Amino acid sequence: MTRPSAAGATEQHPSAQSQRGLDWFIFFLADVQTGFGPFVAVYLTTQKWTQTEIGLILSIGGIIGLIGQMPGGAIIDAARSERLVAGLAVATIGVSALGYAAWPIFPIIALAAILHAAASCVLGPAIAAISLGLVGPNAIGERLGRNARYASLGNGVAAGVMGAVGYLLSSRVVFLVSFLFAVATLLSLARIRDREIDPEQAHGAIVRAEPDPDATSIFHLLKQRPLVVFACAVFLLQFANAAMLPVMASIVTARSSQWAPALIALCIIVPQALVALMSPSVGRKAQAWGRRPLLMIAFAALALRGVLFATVNDPALLVAVQVLDGITAAVFGVMIPLIAADVAFGSGHFNLAQGIVGTATGIGASLSTAFAGYASDRFGHSVAFMSLAAVALIGLVVIWTIMPETRLVSVRSAKPTSLQGH
Amino acid sequence: MSRNGSTSVILLTAILIFSATRVMADDTGSPQANPAPASAPAATKPSDKPADPPPSITVIGPADAHGVLGRDVRSTTGQNMGRIVDVIVDRAGSVRAAVIDFGGFLGVGSRKIVVDWNALHFGAVKGATDNITLDLTQDQVKAAPEYKEGALVVVLGASGTLQPLRFSP
């Protein structure tokens, strides 16, 4: 298989203003999204919605979020200005937040949930595309590490601010705060200079002397073995990971009532803090060591975490085990867009590749919750955690045996003879 | 609220069906051909048929009775016990228990547990934001099994004993 090297890309030096604009854009967007996460169910309950109606709204959002991944990526690939599409998506989410706050009736909330899920499908790829369009493939690892740091900081700050708002004022005000964060997100987006985002590069395309219809076709992308293997690995990751914290948190609630909320809060904050600390070095290590060692570390940490959750009983030690969650989250937060960029480099379908991986993420996560819920009801929590650990171990083996290294040969270190890559 | 929305949709449908049946009934000349849909809008829309007797009306003062769905529950010492998400009624029609969504942080780790209706006290509920009081503490309810539709319902009573709620089919 001949793969183009990063030599096709030009060196880029985006302005500090654009880089910082992107930082803040990611930070505030994470704030906005946090408002839509845990608070929806609580808010609708206080508005006297039944559990059936709330479940329906959450399923609608989940299904749109799943089937919208690939179209969302394709929209970004087709867009001439990532900034414009991202701005429209953020505005849509802001309006949805207002809809939640103003009219908690079924048609409005259902529409807002659909709009929010659809806009989120576009925003994930849009962030990575803007990043790639700004810095180019040689510096993308570092930039994605920086992205993951600001997303994590945003999540943490939002959980604190909105938790306090929900507790002191009301869960309706949480959505007004989300709307204000959406305005801040748009202002940050405006700081990024549109002309510094190279649209070809943002789609993972390279400038060719003559068009290469084979390399740029969608089918060429879908036949890429690393992409298929990586999508399977991400599926296994989510299958093993998504249900771990919720199941563990409900055990903590059952075992220690008084400290449970504080312990669960710590179990959420500790990994976020670690992601904020480690992500930039993960981005650099991905360039230095390659992708495979980091992926293997992430899966090993996940498997170990499952085993420890199955065997450790002390709630305080469970918080310590969450350090492993931070490692897995930091690696995959950077790796998912990075490997998509590696695989799709030269094809112009970078964001579609992200959509494919995003679909695998969604399927894995929803199966995980269903499976772990069933397993812990039927066979107990220990068996559920051990099964999730086993799935993580399968992921480790998949990476070890069949996942190829996808790191591109850097334009600076590569000799002209090695430009064709491997 | 959505309930009002769906009620008005049902009412509208009923009125439409009603007027349709009335037209059909005029055609066939048998006004009692389909009396079932006519009963719903009878109270709101007078007709030439013999009307059903008007419903009895009870008026309750705004401070005397309230909805409970979504309302916060506190223990007698003020501990946060979650909020009511459902009410369990037996086939005789009496209210047996309430489902409360208990514990967790930002929706992670919360569990739905069932507490005896008699363990709940509504004396303090005068306005929209007042709390219901529960005769149980966090430590007493933490180990209760999770509520699942279709499975045995384990109700926590004030004395701390667990009693299954069972019906012969």
Boltz contact constraints between the chains, C-beta under 6 A:
constraints:
  - contact:
      token1: [A, 38]
      token2: [B, 106]
      max_distance: 6.0
  - contact:
      token1: [A, 38]
      token2: [B, 107]
      max_distance: 6.0
  - contact:
      token1: [A, 41]
      token2: [B, 107]
      max_distance: 6.0
  - contact:
      token1: [A, 45]
      token2: [B, 70]
      max_distance: 6.0
  - contact:
      token1: [A, 45]
      token2: [B, 85]
      max_distance: 6.0
  - contact:
      token1: [A, 46]
      token2: [B, 70]
      max_distance: 6.0
  - contact:
      token1: [A, 48]
      token2: [B, 1]
      max_distance: 6.0
  - contact:
      token1: [A, 48]
      token2: [B, 69]
      max_distance: 6.0
  - contact:
      token1: [A, 48]
      token2: [B, 70]
      max_distance: 6.0
  - contact:
      token1: [A, 51]
      token2: [B, 85]
      max_distance: 6.0
  - contact:
      token1: [A, 105]
      token2: [B, 2]
      max_distance: 6.0
  - contact:
      token1: [A, 105]
      token2: [B, 5]
      max_distance: 6.0
  - contact:
      token1: [A, 106]
      token2: [B, 2]
      max_distance: 6.0
  - contact:
      token1: [A, 249]
      token2: [B, 108]
      max_distance: 6.0
  - contact:
      token1: [A, 249]
      token2: [B, 109]
      max_distance: 6.0
  - contact:
      token1: [A, 250]
      token2: [B, 109]
      max_distance: 6.0
  - contact:
      token1: [A, 250]
      token2: [B, 111]
      max_distance: 6.0
  - contact:
      token1: [A, 253]
      token2: [B, 103]
      max_distance: 6.0
  - contact:
      token1: [A, 253]
      token2: [B, 104]
      max_distance: 6.0
  - contact:
      token1: [A, 253]
      token2: [B, 109]
      max_distance: 6.0
  - contact:
      token1: [A, 253]
      token2: [B, 111]
      max_distance: 6.0
  - contact:
      token1: [A, 254]
      token2: [B, 142]
      max_distance: 6.0
  - contact:
      token1: [A, 254]
      token2: [B, 143]
      max_distance: 6.0
  - contact:
      token1: [A, 257]
      token2: [B, 138]
      max_distance: 6.0
  - contact:
      token1: [A, 257]
      token2: [B, 139]
      max_distance: 6.0
  - contact:
      token1: [A, 257]
      token2: [B, 142]
      max_distance: 6.0
  - contact:
      token1: [A, 260]
      token2: [B, 103]
      max_distance: 6.0
  - contact:
      token1: [A, 261]
      token2: [B, 105]
      max_distance: 6.0
  - contact:
      token1: [A, 264]
      token2: [B, 105]
      max_distance: 6.0
  - contact:
      token1: [A, 264]
      token2: [B, 108]
      max_distance: 6.0
  - contact:
      token1: [A, 264]
      token2: [B, 109]
      max_distance: 6.0
  - contact:
      token1: [A, 265]
      token2: [B, 105]
      max_distance: 6.0
